[in-house]
Amino acid sequence: LILSITTFDGKSESKPFLKCFGHTWIGLDNRTGHTVYLKDRAIPDGEMVTFSVWAVSGLSGLLFDLEPCYIAHYGRYTGRLSLSTNIREEQLKVIEDYMEQHDKWTVNKNCSYWSIHLWNEVVGAGGIYCYKDGERTELQLCS
């Protein structure tokens, strides 16, 4: 299994008087040789699922597979960056537990905050941290 965190800074979509603040999401690419399950969702070998929290009207919260559609149909997220690592199948439970406890988008706990914290829960040591003026800061200051 390959866990990825992808971020987009919003610069390519910002216009005068309209600032796009970007988006961050998690991807899970199944390379196990068999189907795995995440929250009762089958992920066949060779397929990927993406997920993050959104503030979409009427659908605010944890949503699956919106990012590939935005990329394919609208050419969105130009200039995105990602980081990937291999995880064990047992770590799917860590992801599911995090999703159960954190399934909403808020101004202070947006998609970046949610994705970074999920990544760090799964990966543990060697997680993603933010630095400001050379000092490690609380993650919410980076989102």
C-alpha positions in Angstrom: 0.0 0.0 0.0 1.3 3.4 -0.9 0.0 6.4 1.2 0.4 9.8 -0.3 -0.3 13.3 0.8 -0.8 15.9 -2.0 -1.0 19.6 -1.7 -1.8 22.5 -4.0 -1.0 26.1 -3.0 -3.8 27.7 -5.0 -1.6 30.1 -6.9 -2.6 28.9 -10.4 -6.3 29.3 -9.6 -6.2 32.7 -7.9 -7.5 35.7 -9.8 -7.5 39.4 -8.9 -9.8 39.9 -6.0 -10.3 36.1 -5.7 -7.8 34.2 -3.6 -7.7 30.4 -3.9 -6.1 29.0 -0.7 -5.4 25.5 -2.2 -6.3 22.0 -1.1 -4.6 19.0 0.5 -5.7 15.4 0.4 -4.6 11.8 1.1 -4.3 9.1 -1.5 -4.1 5.3 -0.9 -2.8 3.2 -3.8 -3.3 -0.5 -3.5 -0.3 -2.5 -4.7 -0.9 -5.6 -2.4 -2.0 -8.1 -5.1 -5.5 -8.3 -3.5 -8.4 -6.1 -2.6 -8.2 -4.2 0.6 -11.0 -2.4 2.4 -11.1 1.1 3.9 -14.4 2.0 5.7 -16.2 -0.8 3.9 -14.9 0.6 0.6 -13.3 -2.0 -1.6 -10.0 -0.9 -3.2 -9.0 -3.5 -5.8 -5.3 -4.2 -6.4 -3.9 -1.5 -8.8 -6.5 1.1 -7.9 -6.3 4.3 -5.8 -8.7 6.2 -3.6 -8.3 9.8 -2.5 -10.0 11.5 0.5 -10.1 14.7 2.4 -12.5 17.0 4.3 -14.3 19.6 2.2 -16.5 22.6 2.8 -18.7 21.9 -0.2 -22.2 23.2 0.3 -24.5 20.4 1.5 -21.6 17.9 1.6 -19.3 19.4 4.2 -17.1 16.7 5.7 -15.1 13.7 4.6 -15.4 13.0 0.9 -13.8 10.4 -1.4 -12.4 10.6 -4.9 -13.3 14.2 -5.7 -9.7 15.2 -6.5 -9.2 12.9 -9.5 -12.4 14.2 -11.0 -11.4 17.8 -10.6 -8.1 17.1 -12.2 -9.5 15.0 -15.1 -12.6 17.1 -15.9 -11.5 20.6 -15.0 -7.6 20.6 -15.2 -7.4 21.7 -11.5 -4.6 21.6 -9.0 -1.8 22.6 -11.5 1.5 22.6 -9.7 0.5 20.2 -6.9 3.2 18.4 -4.9 3.1 15.1 -3.1 4.9 12.9 -0.7 4.5 9.1 -0.5 5.4 6.2 1.7 4.7 2.5 1.9 2.4 1.4 4.7 1.3 -2.0 6.0 -2.2 -3.3 5.7 -2.6 -3.2 9.5 -2.2 0.6 9.3 -5.6 0.9 7.5 -7.2 0.6 11.0 -5.3 3.8 12.0 -6.7 5.6 9.0 -10.2 4.4 9.7 -10.0 5.3 13.4 -8.8 8.8 12.4 -11.7 9.2 9.9 -14.2 8.1 12.6 -13.0 10.7 15.0 -12.3 13.6 12.5 -14.9 13.6 9.8 -15.7 17.4 9.5 -14.1 20.4 7.9 -13.8 23.6 9.9 -12.0 26.9 9.4 -9.4 25.9 12.0 -9.3 22.3 11.0 -9.4 22.5 7.2 -8.2 20.0 4.6 -4.5 20.8 5.2 -4.8 20.4 8.9 -6.8 17.2 8.5 -4.5 15.6 6.0 -1.2 16.5 7.8 -2.6 15.1 11.1 -3.8 11.9 9.4 -0.4 11.4 7.7 1.4 11.9 11.0 -0.9 9.4 12.8 -0.1 6.8 10.2 3.5 7.5 9.5 4.6 8.4 13.1 8.2 9.3 13.4 9.4 11.3 10.4 6.0 13.0 10.0 5.3 16.4 8.4 5.9 19.5 10.5 5.8 23.2 9.7 8.5 25.7 10.4 8.2 29.5 10.8 11.3 31.6 11.3 13.4 28.4 11.8 11.1 27.2 14.7 8.8 24.2 14.6 5.3 25.5 14.9 1.9 24.0 15.6 0.5 22.5 12.5 -2.7 24.6 12.4 -0.4 27.7 11.8 0.5 26.1 8.5 -2.9 25.3 7.2 
